[in-house]
Amino acid sequence: MFYNIFEAKKILAKKLKPWRINLSLELLQKGWKIIRIQIINKFRNIKNPKYQTLIDLLNNTIPAAFNIYAILFHSGVFNKYIKTIFRI
């Protein structure tokens, strides 16, 4: 996803800048909302754990992490942020 958003020639840094993380999560979340229904309808009867994990990641984990980052981290409640991220 990083290479599709940013230039394909860029090297993925070990420590990404926060604005790139936010942009990537925001684009992923908005893009998923657009295609979600079509993807779920197409693969409705498939019981593959990889597919189900990806759907759960896109439906639940990424939006939760994005919201937690926006609320807890920016509020300065770093300890609660770390605990919540590890629970996710």
Stockholm file with secondary structure:
# STOCKHOLM 1.0

chainA/1-88         MFYNIFEAKKILAKKLKPWRINLSLELLQKGWKIIRIQIINKFRNIKNPKYQTLIDLLNNTIPAAFNIYAILFHSGVFNKYIKTIFRI
#=GR chainA/1-88 SS CHHHHSCTTSCCCSSCCHHHHHHHHHHHHHHHHHHHHHHHHHTTTCCCHHHHHHHHIIIIIHHHHHHHIIIIIHHTCHHHHHHHHHHC
#=GC SS_cons        CHHHHSCTTSCCCSSCCHHHHHHHHHHHHHHHHHHHHHHHHHTTTCCCHHHHHHHHIIIIIHHHHHHHIIIIIHHTCHHHHHHHHHHC
//
